[in-house]
Structures are given as C-alpha cells and as structure tokens.
C-alpha cells in the first residue's frame, strides 16, 4: 500500500532567491520519494510557500532539513513583510493525500516537532489536528502578536510554553507544525488601491466576521492594488466558486470589481472541477468524462514501474546507492513470499497449511515495511557520514567523534537489512515447500533476491567496518555477516532444489 503525504511549509523570506532556493535544495536532498511540486515566492508578503509530496518517512526527513536550513538562513530580527509570521519556518503542515489517516499525520507532526526541538533547539507549537490544547488549534491564535511579541513573552508567559523545544527567544523565532486538510491559498485583486475596502470585504467573507465557514481572509495592498487574501481551509464544504461570488457581491457594494485572481501554491483538480460544473451548469458531469482523469486511471492501473527510485538511483548523486538497492531487493523478496503465501491461504486445496500461510503473510508484510523504510535510511546514513567529514570549523576530536558515530550508523543500517533479508529468505523457503505449486517459482525468486540483498548489504557493512575506530564492534559485525551469508546461501540452494522438484523444471 503506497502512502503519500503532502507538506506545505511557509518560510519567512520571499525576496532573496538564494535563501529560498537553498531551502528548496535541502528538501530535494532527500532524493528517495520526494517530489518538489511548487515554490511560490512573494516579495510583498516576504514569504515563500513550498509544496512537496512523498512517503511519510521521506517527507518527515525533508521537512526537518528545510526547517534546519531556514533557521540558519533567516533572521527574524531583520525581517519585514505584509504577512503575519512567528518564525523562519513559520508553519509546516502535513496533509494526508493517499492511504494516510489524520492520526498517522499527527504522529508525524509530533515526531518532527520533538526532533526539531531537541536537535535544532527551535521552539515548536503544534496546531490543527495535532494541537495539544484547544487554544492552539488555530494558527492565527498561536501567531498572535507575531515574532516581535513572541520574543518578549517566551519564557515568561505560561501561555507561550512550547510543545517541544526550548522556551527561549532566538532570531529564527518559533515554528508551528501541524496537520490540516488541503488548503487553497486564493487571492482576489480589486480595481482600487484602497486597502481599507479590501479589509472590509475580507471581514465580511471570513468566518470570524460572520462570513463563510471555512474561509480565512485579510486585506492587503499588493503592487499598488487592493487584495483580498484568503485561505480556503475546506474546499469540499466551502467551494471556491462560492467564495468568488461572495467577494464579487461585496466589492459591488463599493462600486468595485474583481480584476484578477491568484493562486499561491497548488490547488486540487477537484476544486477546479467543481467550479467548472457550477459556472458551466454541468451538474451531471462525471470525472470519467474528463480526458486527463481517464488517462491517469489507465496509467495507474497498468504501470507499476518505480520510476522515481530508478531515476534517483541513476542520477549523478551518491545517494541512493547500492545499500538502498539491497534494501529494495530484500523488500521485493518479502513481497514475493507474501504474495505466494496469500495465494496459498486463499485455496481450499491448501486448507491444511492455511494457518501457516496466513502467518507468513503477516510476517512478510512486516519485513517488507521495514525493508522499504531502510531504502531511505541507508541513503540518509551515508549522507550523515559525508556531512561529518565536511565539518571544518570544529576541533578535530569533535569531528572524529562525529565521523565515528556516522560510520556506525552507516554500518548498522545495511547490517539490519542483511538480517531482515535473511528472514525473508526463510519465509520464502517455507512457502516454497508448502505453498501453491503454480507459484513456486515466485517463491524461489524471492529467496534468490533475499540472497542477493544479503550479499550487497554485507559488502556495505564491510566497507564501513574498515573505517571504524571501534574494532571490537567491527569484529562483531563481520562475525554476524559470516553467519548471515552462509545461511542465506544454503537457503537459496535448498529453495531452488525444492522449486525444481515441485515445479517439475
């Protein structure tokens, strides 16, 4: 089951491309599943909104790296802009997109907030569905008074006590991390420079002023024009066309019209579909009538190729590399064992081994999940080694200690992959001997992939063992590898012999 999460962090700089592009590069550095979809920089608001998606683990890591980069690059003491803000990374929401629950996203938010607080020393508040108290559910309530008031109250006012991190003022301010539904940032411009009228319209439209339930709005002056800036927090319940029509009616009261609209970041296609249905009066139109939807359905139903990972593996970057490929091979081995066990459990002819097959399904699923996660972990571990070696402005003993810690991490990940892959080989061996005869070659393929995964992982462990100062640990690694390689070699030979016997080839 492929999971997809969106993250839309807002950074308090929209005027210096070197800064917001460096933050974007920090996100891109997590190469596994991350797709950076949009960078919207606004010099008037002095704010950049970045949109990226990926698997939960990769998105969490990318968000951490972006927050770290922003803290290094943005000084709130020297920041001015139209948009309210409390931190360098002002807000960092997670949005469930595919096969993700709100609860899982909330767990992500807490993990990230804890890590940001502990490792980066940044004051963190949780909002939205991740809020730890009712008064922090709304972002505006946390950000009230902005950075300037926050830095005078933090550490003194109990209401400012962070959820994670130190209660001390710092030039990077605080970060607000949370979970929310998809938000559409939608701005409408008026044929006037009277910002007070824009604010009056915003007050009428927004929920807190008695307007539409899922609308936040404020008036601004942008490039000489009055702007009604809005966040639509639930487009299913308050559609974008309804917001558009209400702003037009309110503007008409002042003899004004809407001259243009603007999106900040991305918008779900469904929101545009609803607007098309409304304005074109296509009440009975179905998604299946839209050419692009139909093509996408066909593509998703027929193409299982992991293009993003293959592209990342082929790119001229050191990560992901052989270690990640080993983890993938192990995950494929577990997946094949799971498939054959599932097919076996579903056949009446194999009722005698149904319970055993169902147990293999559960065990293989767990192995597959952990090995898939190791694809990213291996890349991150290698990058940590490179980062440790690049430290130049620290004493040599501190640098050496950092290199040792990183090298241990870079060895332990493939060692874990080797153990998990050996376990996948054992499952493949069992299901080869008892499972569905017509799928016996799939089970055997799983065992061979697991054997390959162990061999590749072992190579990566050995290269890291060479650089360890702790030779006792290195010797322990090598002893474990010898056992794992011997066991999986025997398993692979046994599985092939069993498969030939049962399959008749």
C-alpha positions in Angstrom: 0.0 0.0 0.0 1.7 3.2 -1.2 1.3 6.1 1.2 1.5 9.7 0.1 1.8 12.8 2.3 1.9 16.5 1.3 3.9 19.1 3.2 3.4 22.8 2.6 5.9 24.7 4.8 5.9 28.6 4.7 9.2 30.3 5.1 9.7 34.0 6.1 11.6 35.1 3.0 10.3 35.8 -0.4 12.8 38.4 -1.6 16.1 36.5 -1.7 16.2 33.7 -4.3 19.5 32.4 -2.8 17.7 31.8 0.5 14.5 30.2 -0.5 16.2 28.1 -3.2 18.7 26.9 -0.6 15.8 25.7 1.5 14.2 24.1 -1.5 17.6 22.3 -2.2 17.5 21.0 1.4 14.1 19.4 0.6 15.4 18.0 -2.7 18.4 16.4 -0.9 16.0 13.7 0.4 16.0 12.0 -3.0 14.1 8.8 -2.5 10.4 9.6 -3.0 10.3 13.4 -2.6 8.7 15.4 -5.4 9.0 19.1 -5.0 5.9 20.4 -6.8 6.0 24.2 -6.3 7.9 27.1 -5.0 5.8 30.3 -4.6 7.8 33.3 -3.5 6.0 36.6 -2.7 8.2 39.6 -2.2 5.4 41.8 -0.8 4.5 39.3 1.8 8.2 38.4 2.1 7.2 34.8 2.3 7.8 31.6 0.3 5.4 28.6 0.2 7.0 25.3 -0.9 4.9 22.3 -1.7 6.3 18.8 -1.8 5.0 15.2 -1.5 6.4 11.8 -0.8 6.2 8.8 1.5 5.7 9.6 5.2 9.3 8.9 6.3 10.8 10.9 3.4 8.5 13.9 3.9 9.3 14.0 7.6 13.1 14.0 6.8 12.7 16.7 4.1 10.7 18.9 6.5 13.4 18.6 9.1 16.1 19.6 6.7 14.1 22.5 5.4 13.5 23.8 9.0 17.2 23.5 9.8 18.2 25.4 6.6 15.6 28.2 7.3 16.9 28.6 10.9 20.4 29.1 9.5 19.5 31.5 6.7 16.6 33.7 8.0 16.9 36.3 10.8 13.5 37.4 12.0 15.1 40.4 13.8 15.7 41.8 10.3 12.5 40.7 8.6 9.6 42.8 7.4 6.7 41.8 5.2 2.9 42.1 4.8 2.2 38.5 6.0 1.9 37.7 9.7 4.8 35.4 10.9 6.3 34.0 14.1 9.3 32.1 12.8 11.8 31.4 10.0 9.8 28.3 9.2 6.6 29.9 10.1 4.3 27.0 9.6 4.8 23.4 8.5 1.6 21.4 7.9 1.2 17.8 6.9 -1.8 16.9 4.7 -2.8 13.2 4.1 -3.1 12.5 0.4 -3.2 8.8 -0.3 -3.6 5.8 2.1 -2.8 8.1 5.1 -5.0 8.9 8.1 -5.1 12.1 10.1 -3.9 10.0 13.0 -0.8 8.9 11.2 -0.1 12.5 10.1 -0.5 13.7 13.7 2.1 11.1 14.8 4.4 12.5 12.1 3.9 16.0 13.4 4.8 15.0 16.9 7.9 13.1 15.8 9.1 16.1 13.7 8.3 18.6 16.4 10.2 16.6 19.0 13.3 16.2 16.8 13.3 19.9 15.8 13.1 20.9 19.4 15.8 18.6 20.6 18.3 18.7 17.7 17.8 22.2 16.4 16.9 24.0 19.6 13.8 25.6 18.0 10.7 26.4 19.9 7.8 24.4 18.4 4.0 24.7 18.7 1.5 22.1 17.4 -1.7 23.2 15.7 -4.7 21.9 13.7 -5.4 18.3 14.2 -2.1 17.9 16.0 -2.8 20.6 18.6 -2.2 19.5 22.2 -4.7 22.1 23.6 -7.9 23.7 22.2 -6.5 27.3 22.1 -3.7 26.2 19.8 -5.9 24.6 17.1 -5.9 27.8 15.0 -2.7 29.0 13.6 -3.7 32.7 14.0 -4.1 32.2 17.8 -0.6 30.9 18.1 0.9 33.6 15.9 -1.0 36.4 17.6 1.4 39.4 18.1 3.8 37.9 15.6 7.5 37.3 16.2 8.0 40.7 18.0 5.5 39.9 20.8 6.5 36.3 21.0 10.2 37.0 21.7 9.2 39.3 24.6 6.8 36.7 26.1 8.5 33.4 25.6 10.0 32.1 28.8 7.8 34.5 30.9 4.2 33.9 29.8 2.9 30.3 30.6 0.6 30.6 27.5 3.7 30.7 25.3 5.2 27.5 26.7 6.2 25.4 23.6 5.0 21.9 23.0 8.6 21.0 22.2 12.0 22.7 22.3 13.4 25.5 24.5 11.3 28.4 25.8 13.9 30.9 24.9 13.9 33.7 22.2 16.0 33.2 19.1 16.5 35.0 15.8 14.7 32.1 14.0 11.6 32.5 16.1 9.3 29.6 16.6 7.9 27.0 14.2 4.3 25.8 14.1 3.9 22.2 13.0 0.6 20.5 12.5 -1.9 18.6 10.4 -4.7 20.0 8.3 -6.9 19.3 5.3 -5.9 20.6 1.9 -5.8 24.4 2.0 -6.2 26.6 -1.1 -4.4 30.0 -0.9 -6.6 32.2 -3.1 -6.2 35.9 -3.6 -8.6 38.3 -5.4 -7.5 41.7 -6.7 -9.8 44.8 -6.9 -9.7 47.7 -9.2 -8.7 50.0 -6.4 -5.7 50.8 -4.2 -8.0 51.3 -1.1 -6.8 48.6 1.3 -9.4 49.5 3.8 -12.1 48.4 1.4 -10.2 45.1 0.8 -10.2 44.6 4.6 -13.9 45.4 4.9 -14.6 42.7 2.2 -12.3 40.3 3.9 -14.1 40.9 7.2 -17.5 40.1 5.6 -16.2 37.0 3.8 -14.2 35.3 6.6 -15.8 33.1 9.2 -14.8 35.1 12.2 -16.6 38.1 10.7 -19.8 36.2 10.2 -19.0 35.0 6.7 -18.2 31.6 5.1 -17.4 28.8 7.5 -14.1 27.6 6.0 -12.6 31.0 4.9 -9.8 33.0 6.5 -9.3 36.4 4.8 -7.4 39.7 5.2 -7.0 42.8 3.1 -3.6 43.8 1.7 -2.0 46.3 -0.7 0.0 44.4 -3.2 1.7 46.0 -6.2 -0.5 49.1 -5.9 -3.7 47.1 -5.8 -6.1 46.2 -3.0 -6.1 42.4 -2.5 -8.4 40.2 -0.6 -6.1 37.4 0.5 -7.8 34.2 1.6 -7.1 30.7 2.8 -9.9 28.2 2.0 -9.5 25.5 4.6 -12.1 23.0 3.4 -13.0 23.4 -0.3 -15.4 20.5 -0.1 -17.7 22.3 2.3 -17.0 25.9 1.1 -16.2 25.6 -2.6 -14.0 28.2 -4.3 -16.8 29.4 -6.7 -18.9 30.4 -3.7 -16.1 32.4 -2.2 -15.5 34.1 -5.6 -19.2 35.1 -5.9 -19.4 36.5 -2.4 -16.3 38.6 -2.8 -17.7 40.0 -6.1 -21.0 40.9 -4.4 -19.2 42.6 -1.5 -17.0 44.5 -3.9 -20.0 45.7 -5.9 -21.3 47.5 -2.8 -18.3 49.8 -3.2 -18.6 50.1 -6.9 -15.6 47.8 -7.4 -14.9 44.7 -9.4 -12.5 41.8 -9.2 -9.9 42.3 -11.8 -7.9 39.0 -11.4 -7.4 36.0 -9.2 -4.2 34.4 -7.9 -3.2 31.0 -6.5 -0.4 30.6 -4.1 0.9 27.0 -4.3 -1.2 24.2 -5.7 -4.9 23.5 -6.0 -6.7 20.1 -6.2 -8.1 19.4 -9.6 -11.4 18.5 -7.9 -11.8 22.2 -6.7 -11.5 23.3 -10.3 -13.9 20.6 -11.5 -16.5 21.9 -9.0 -16.1 25.4 -10.3 -16.4 24.3 -13.9 -19.6 22.4 -13.1 -21.0 25.4 -11.3 -20.2 28.1 -13.9 -20.9 25.8 -16.9 -24.0 24.3 -15.2 -22.7 20.8 -15.9 -24.5 19.3 -12.9 -24.4 15.7 -14.2 -20.8 15.8 -15.3 -18.7 12.8 -14.1 -14.9 12.7 -13.5 -14.7 9.9 -16.0 -15.8 12.3 -18.7 -12.6 14.3 -18.3 -9.9 13.0 -20.7 -6.9 13.5 -18.3 -8.7 11.7 -15.5 -9.3 8.7 -17.8 -5.7 8.6 -19.0 -4.4 8.8 -15.4 -6.7 5.9 -14.4 -5.4 3.8 -17.2 -1.8 4.7 -16.4 -2.1 4.0 -12.7 -3.8 0.6 -13.4 -1.1 -0.6 -15.8 2.3 0.9 -14.8 3.9 -0.4 -11.6 7.4 0.7 -12.5 9.1 2.5 -9.6 10.3 5.4 -11.8 11.2 7.9 -9.1 13.5 5.4 -7.3 15.1 4.2 -10.6 15.7 7.8 -11.7 17.2 8.7 -8.3 19.5 5.6 -8.5 20.6 6.5 -12.0 21.3 10.2 -11.1 24.8 11.5 -10.6 24.4 11.7 -6.9 25.9 9.3 -4.3 22.6 8.5 -2.8 20.6 6.4 -3.1 23.1 3.8 -3.9 24.0 0.1 -3.5 22.8 0.0 0.1 19.3 1.3 -0.9 19.2 -1.2 -3.8 19.9 -4.0 -1.3 17.0 -2.9 0.9 14.8 -2.8 -2.2 15.9 -6.3 -3.1 15.0 -7.5 0.4 11.7 -5.8 0.2 10.9 -7.5 -3.1 11.8 -10.8 -1.6 9.4 -10.3 1.3 6.7 -9.1 -1.1 7.0 -12.3 -3.2 6.8 -14.5 -0.1 3.8 -12.6 1.0 2.1 -13.0 -2.4 2.6 -16.7 -2.6 1.5 -17.2 1.0 -1.6 -15.1 0.3 -2.5 -17.1 -2.8 -1.9 -20.4 -0.8 -4.1 -19.3 2.1 -7.0 -18.5 -0.3 -7.1 -22.0 -1.9 -9.3 -24.7 -0.4 -6.9 -27.3 -1.7 -4.3 -25.9 0.8 -6.5 -25.8 3.8 -4.1 -27.9 5.8 -1.4 -25.2 5.6 -3.8 -22.2 5.7 -2.9 -21.1 9.2 0.8 -21.4 8.4 0.4 -19.4 5.2 -1.5 -16.7 6.9 1.3 -16.3 9.5 3.8 -15.9 6.6 1.6 -13.2 5.1 1.7 -11.2 8.3 5.5 -11.8 8.9 6.4 -10.9 5.3 4.3 -7.8 5.4 6.2 -6.6 8.4 9.5 -7.4 6.8 8.5 -5.6 3.6 7.6 -2.5 5.5 10.9 -2.3 7.5 13.0 -3.1 4.4 11.2 -0.4 2.4 11.9 2.1 5.1 15.6 1.1 5.1 15.8 2.3 1.5 15.7 5.9 2.7 17.6 5.1 6.0 20.6 3.8 4.1 20.8 6.9 1.9 20.4 9.2 5.0 23.1 7.2 6.9 25.6 7.7 4.1 24.8 11.4 3.8 25.4 11.7 7.5 28.9 10.3 7.1 29.6 12.8 4.3 28.3 15.7 6.5 30.5 14.6 9.4 33.6 14.6 7.1 32.7 18.1 5.8 32.8 19.7 9.2 35.7 22.2 9.1 35.0 24.7 11.9 35.1 22.2 14.8 38.0 20.7 16.8 39.5 17.6 15.3 38.4 15.4 18.2 34.8 16.5 17.8 35.0 15.9 14.1 36.5 12.5 14.6 33.7 11.5 17.1 31.1 12.7 14.6 32.6 10.6 11.8 32.7 7.6 14.1 29.1 7.9 15.1 28.0 8.4 11.5 30.1 5.5 10.3 28.5 3.2 12.9 25.1 4.3 11.7 26.1 3.7 8.1 27.1 0.2 9.0 24.2 -0.7 11.2 21.6 0.1 8.6 22.9 -2.5 6.0 23.5 -4.9 8.8 19.9 -4.7 9.7 19.0 -5.1 6.0 21.0 -8.3 5.9 19.2 -9.7 9.0 15.8 -8.8 7.6 16.6 -10.2 4.2 17.8 -13.5 5.7 14.4 -13.7 7.5 12.7 -13.0 4.2 14.7 -15.9 2.7 13.5 -18.2 5.4 9.9 -17.3 4.7 10.4 -17.9 1.0 11.9 -21.3 1.9 8.9 -22.3 3.9 6.3 -21.2 1.4 8.3 -22.8 -1.5 7.9 -26.2 0.3 4.2 -25.9 1.3 2.7 -23.3 -1.0 0.8 -23.1 -4.2 2.6 -25.2 -6.8 1.8 -22.9 -9.7 3.5 -20.0 -7.8 6.6 -22.0 -6.7 8.9 -20.1 -9.0 7.8 -16.8 -7.5 8.7 -18.0 -4.0 12.1 -19.2 -5.4 12.7 -15.8 -7.0 12.1 -14.2 -3.5 14.8 -16.5 -2.0 17.3 -15.5 -4.7 16.5 -11.8 -4.2 17.0 -12.2 -0.5 20.3 -13.9 -1.0 21.4 -11.0 -3.3 20.2 -8.5 -0.8 22.3 -10.1 2.0 25.4 -10.1 -0.2 25.1 -6.4 -1.2 24.3 -5.4 2.3 27.3 -7.3 3.6 29.6 -5.5 1.2 28.3 -2.2 2.6 28.8 -3.3 6.2 32.4 -4.4 5.5 33.4 -1.1 3.8 32.1 0.8 6.9 33.8 -1.6 9.3 37.2 -0.7 7.7 36.8 2.9 8.8 35.8 2.2 12.4 38.0 3.1 15.4 35.9 0.6 17.4 37.4 -2.6 16.1 35.5 -4.7 18.7 32.3 -3.6 17.1 33.8 -4.1 13.6 34.7 -7.7 14.5 31.2 -8.3 15.8 29.7 -7.1 12.5 32.0 -9.4 10.5 31.1 -12.4 12.6 27.3 -11.7 12.1 27.8 -11.3 8.3 29.6 -14.6 8.0 26.7 -16.4 9.6 24.1 -14.5 7.6 25.8 -15.1 4.2 26.3 -18.8 4.9 22.7 -19.2 6.0 21.2 -17.5 3.0 23.4 -19.3 0.6 22.2 -22.6 1.9 18.6 -21.4 1.9 18.8 -20.3 -1.7 20.2 -23.7 -2.8 17.6 -25.5 -0.9 14.8 -23.4 -2.3 15.9 -23.9 -5.9 16.1 -27.7 -5.4 12.6 -27.7 -3.8 11.2 -25.5 -6.6 12.6 -27.8 -9.3 11.2 -30.8 -7.6 7.7 -29.4 -7.0 7.6 -27.4 -10.3 8.9 -30.1 -12.5 11.5 -28.0 -14.3 
